[in-house]
Amino acid sequence: HEGLARNVAYCQQVDEHHSPAMDELRTRLGKQYEDRLEAELTKAQIPFLTEANMRKRQYARTPDTILPEPIAIDGRIIKWIESKA
């Protein structure tokens, strides 16, 4: 088992795509971009619901933000925003 444990530890250190460290990095970056999205919507005075708001209201689906009143951007109607870092 010792050899297997070393092998797993080594893989976790060098795996650039699926290691616990990369999962943590993706989570932190995702949160940063969600926070930035919320700040930009607030700055633009665009009302929105966050994922946490939607969960409290028991929405079936929870994108990062829902716009209670859709807006038009470049001729397209926007009802929700999913932020991906």
C-alpha angles and dihedrals in degrees: 000000000000092000091049091050091052091048093051092047090050092049091050090053098049104032106107095188113035108024123120088248091056091047089054092048092050090049092051093047091047091053092048091053092046089051090049091049091052091048092051093048090049091048090051089048092238111152114231144164119230126220089259091052090051094049091052088053090047097240112182092226127031118199114177092268137005120200108221087204112038117231132208120237118179090343094308124114112233118201101161141010128217110194118211119184 
